[in-house]
Each structure stands twice: as structure tokens, then as C-alpha cells.
Amino acid sequence: MNLLITNDDGISSAGIKALERVLGKSYKTYLIAPLKERSVTSMALTVFQGMRVERINDNHYIADGFPVDCVNIGLYAEIFPKIDFVISGINRGVNMGYDVHYSGTVGAAKHGALHGIPSLAVSSGRIDPDDGYEKEAQLVLSFLEKYKSQIQSGEIWNLNVPPEVSGTGTIDELVFTRLGRRRYSEKYEKKQIIEGVSEFQLNGSLLGHDEETDTDFEAYYQGKIPVTPIQLDLTEKNRLKELHSK
């Protein structure tokens, strides 16, 4: 089984190195990642200009582009054998609820699914842990052994690992959930350059979420490992049916 590994935190991220190190013992791994951090880029794709791509070895490349560019190059630039599975991560911070619309990590996995490849997005609530995301990578290895054949064409499975996994601390603590409702509160810093021209910088977001049952947020804060299957078809089918009935 040939795994394509990418991320949005960039080639120097500990999370992607952990995936390559751990999964490479059981699978053929092919890594292509952005040269620098490309977080919050969703499914951005470079189409009107060239990209610099550096070969490290036959299985390892760096692209000066977005996460989706990396997946596209990995699938179609004839640098790797036929890819069977796409894994994006391990992201430095969670991607739950409406985060999936912004996330470059999830965007890369969505691009794999768009091209018919089973795809998994992996994120962690730990930030720069001492073990270099070894724990999460081992959980992904266990996940693949148990669930890889269940991901259907056109699906993305979005997995988030809490800082401390409850119970056995293993993949047995995985639960299937729906996406919760993320709440964002934004703040910009304004710097005037000249009269009528200012620079606005988004100075981070305050993140909250609705308290609901059966969501990825609920499971995560209970110490479980939430996994949500996401589909590419965004049609609101109940609403469409309602409109057709009028």
C-alpha cells in the first residue's frame, strides 16, 4: 500500500516527520510537503505560475506551494508510484467543527478524496510535544490497520487526538462523531501607512464552540478520539427537497 503524506505546517514540522518515521515501517510512504507553513489555506491551488520542487530522495520532496499542490503533484507529476491512500498531518492544533472549511490539513485530504483516493486528516491538541508526535503517529498506524478499508471513495475522515487519551489510551478510544459548531471571534490590529491607506493584521481568533451531544468537541473534551466522515457534496439535501416540494 502506497501512502502519500503531506501537511500544512511545512516540511520542518515534527508531526509529518513522525508519520513518515512510524508509518514507513509498515507501508511504502511518499512524502511531499510545503516548504513553509501554509495553515488556513483550505483547498488553495497554484494554477497560473510555476512552483519550485526539490527532490530529497525518491520518496521525499519539498514544494514551494500549498498543501493541495503537494497532493496534486504527488498524484499527477509522475514522481511517485500510484498512490493508494492520502494522509495529511499531523497538524499542530486541532481541526474540529467549522475549522474544516479553513484548514489546509483537511483541504489536502479533501483534494485526495476529490480524485478518488481514500484520505485521512490528522490533528493533535498537543503543541510541540517532547516526543515529537510519536504517540499520535502510533495511533494513526493502529487506525490504518483497523479502518483503512472502510473509507469510501469521495470521503475524508477527520481525526483529532486530545492531549490525553482516556481509557486504554489506544485507538479503542476512537468514536465516530458529527462536526460540532465552532464559534469565532476575530480581532484586527490596524496600522495607518498614509492617509486613506492602512494595514490590517488579524491578531488571532478567539475560539469557542456550542455545547452539543454527539459532536467532535464533546468526544475530544472527554478524552476520546473523534473521527468524522466528511463528504465532498455540500448540497443541503433536506432544504433542496423542501424547495422542490413548493
C-alpha positions in Angstrom: 0.0 0.0 0.0 1.4 3.3 -1.1 0.8 6.3 1.3 1.1 9.9 0.2 1.9 12.0 3.3 1.6 15.8 3.4 0.7 18.6 5.8 0.1 22.4 6.1 2.6 23.1 8.8 5.6 22.8 6.4 8.4 20.3 5.8 10.1 21.0 9.1 7.1 20.1 11.3 7.6 17.3 13.8 4.2 15.9 13.0 4.9 14.9 9.4 8.3 13.5 10.4 6.6 11.3 12.9 4.1 10.0 10.4 6.9 9.2 7.9 9.1 7.6 10.6 6.3 5.4 12.1 4.2 4.5 9.0 7.3 3.8 6.9 8.0 0.7 9.0 4.7 -0.9 7.7 3.9 0.9 4.4 5.5 2.4 1.4 5.5 6.1 2.3 5.9 9.0 -0.2 6.2 12.5 1.4 5.7 15.8 -0.3 5.1 18.9 1.9 5.1 22.7 1.6 8.5 24.5 2.0 6.9 26.7 4.7 3.8 26.8 6.9 0.6 27.1 4.8 -2.0 26.9 7.6 -5.6 28.2 6.9 -5.2 27.8 3.2 -8.1 25.3 2.7 -8.0 24.0 -0.9 -5.9 26.8 -2.4 -4.2 25.5 -5.6 -1.4 27.1 -7.7 -2.6 27.3 -11.3 -1.1 30.4 -13.0 2.5 30.2 -12.0 5.2 27.5 -11.6 6.4 26.0 -8.3 9.8 25.1 -7.2 10.0 21.4 -6.2 13.1 20.0 -4.5 13.9 16.2 -4.5 15.4 15.0 -1.3 15.3 11.3 -2.4 13.0 9.1 -4.4 10.4 9.1 -1.6 10.7 12.7 -0.3 10.0 16.0 -2.0 9.5 19.7 -0.9 7.2 22.0 -2.9 7.0 25.8 -2.6 3.3 25.7 -2.8 0.1 24.8 -0.8 -0.9 21.5 0.7 -3.3 20.8 -2.2 -0.4 21.5 -4.6 1.6 18.8 -2.8 -1.2 16.3 -3.2 -1.7 17.2 -6.8 2.0 16.9 -7.6 2.2 13.6 -5.7 -0.7 12.1 -7.7 0.0 13.5 -11.2 3.6 14.7 -11.6 4.9 11.2 -12.1 7.4 11.4 -9.2 5.8 8.6 -7.2 4.1 5.3 -7.9 0.3 5.1 -7.9 -0.9 6.3 -4.6 -3.5 4.3 -2.6 -4.1 6.5 0.4 -3.6 10.1 1.3 -2.7 11.2 4.9 -2.5 14.9 5.9 -0.9 15.9 9.2 -0.1 15.5 12.0 -1.4 19.1 12.4 -0.1 21.2 15.2 -3.5 22.0 16.8 -7.0 20.6 16.3 -9.3 21.0 13.3 -12.8 20.4 14.6 -16.3 21.7 13.7 -16.2 24.5 11.2 -12.4 24.5 11.2 -12.6 22.0 8.4 -13.6 24.8 6.0 -10.4 26.8 6.7 -7.9 24.0 7.4 -5.1 23.3 4.9 -4.7 20.0 6.6 -8.2 19.0 5.9 -8.0 20.7 2.5 -5.2 18.4 1.4 -7.2 15.4 2.4 -10.2 16.7 0.6 -8.2 17.0 -2.6 -7.2 13.4 -2.3 -10.8 12.4 -2.0 -11.8 14.7 -4.9 -9.6 12.5 -7.0 -11.0 9.2 -5.7 -8.3 8.4 -3.1 -9.3 7.4 0.4 -8.0 10.3 2.6 -7.4 11.0 6.3 -6.7 14.3 8.0 -5.0 14.0 11.4 -4.7 16.8 14.0 -3.4 16.9 17.6 -4.3 19.1 20.6 -0.7 18.9 21.7 1.6 21.7 20.6 5.3 20.8 20.1 5.3 17.8 22.4 8.6 16.4 23.7 8.0 13.1 21.9 7.6 14.7 18.5 4.1 13.4 18.0 5.2 9.8 18.3 2.0 9.0 20.3 -0.2 10.3 17.5 1.7 8.6 14.8 1.4 5.3 16.6 -2.4 5.9 16.8 -2.5 6.6 13.1 -0.7 3.3 12.4 -3.3 1.4 14.6 -6.1 3.4 12.8 -4.9 2.2 9.4 -4.8 -1.4 10.4 -8.4 -1.3 11.7 -10.2 1.2 9.5 -8.3 1.9 6.2 -10.6 -0.3 4.1 -13.8 1.4 5.4 -13.1 4.8 4.0 -15.3 5.1 0.9 -14.4 6.9 -2.4 -15.2 10.6 -2.0 -15.0 10.6 1.8 -12.5 12.3 4.1 -12.1 11.1 7.6 -11.1 13.9 10.0 -9.3 12.6 13.2 -8.4 14.7 16.2 -6.3 13.5 19.1 -6.7 15.1 22.5 -3.6 15.8 24.7 -4.5 12.9 27.0 -6.5 9.9 25.6 -8.8 8.4 28.1 -9.3 4.8 29.0 -6.8 2.5 27.4 -5.1 5.4 25.6 -5.3 3.4 22.4 -7.3 3.5 19.1 -10.0 1.7 21.0 -11.0 5.1 22.4 -12.0 6.2 18.9 -15.6 7.4 18.5 -17.4 8.4 15.3 -19.0 11.9 15.6 -20.6 14.7 13.7 -18.9 18.0 13.3 -19.7 20.5 16.1 -20.4 24.2 15.7 -17.3 26.3 16.1 -17.6 29.9 17.1 -15.1 32.5 16.1 -14.4 36.0 17.4 -11.9 37.9 15.3 -9.8 41.0 16.1 -7.7 43.0 13.7 -4.8 45.4 14.5 -4.8 48.5 12.4 -1.7 50.4 11.4 -2.0 53.5 9.3 0.5 53.8 6.5 -0.6 57.0 4.9 -3.9 58.9 4.9 -6.5 56.6 3.5 -4.2 53.6 3.5 -3.9 51.2 6.4 -2.5 47.8 7.2 -4.9 45.4 8.9 -3.5 42.3 10.6 -5.6 39.5 12.0 -4.3 39.2 15.6 -5.6 35.7 16.2 -9.0 34.3 16.8 -10.9 33.5 20.0 -12.3 30.0 19.5 -15.4 28.7 21.1 -18.0 26.0 20.3 -21.6 25.1 21.1 -22.2 22.5 23.8 -23.9 19.7 21.9 -24.0 16.0 22.1 -22.5 13.5 19.7 -20.0 16.1 18.3 -16.3 16.0 17.8 -16.0 18.7 20.5 -17.8 16.6 23.1 -15.8 13.5 22.4 -12.5 15.4 22.3 -13.0 17.0 25.7 -14.0 13.7 27.2 -10.6 12.4 26.2 -11.9 10.3 23.3 -10.5 10.4 19.7 -13.2 11.9 17.5 -13.4 10.8 13.8 -15.8 12.5 11.5 -16.5 11.3 7.9 -16.8 14.3 5.7 -18.3 14.3 2.2 -17.4 16.5 -0.8 -21.1 17.1 -1.7 -22.1 20.2 0.2 -25.7 20.1 -1.1 -28.2 20.7 1.8 -30.4 17.8 0.7 -33.3 18.4 3.1 -33.5 22.0 2.1 -33.4 21.1 -1.6 -36.2 18.6 -1.1 -38.2 21.3 0.7 -37.7 23.7 -2.1 -38.7 21.1 -4.7 -42.0 20.4 -2.8 -43.1 24.1 -3.0 
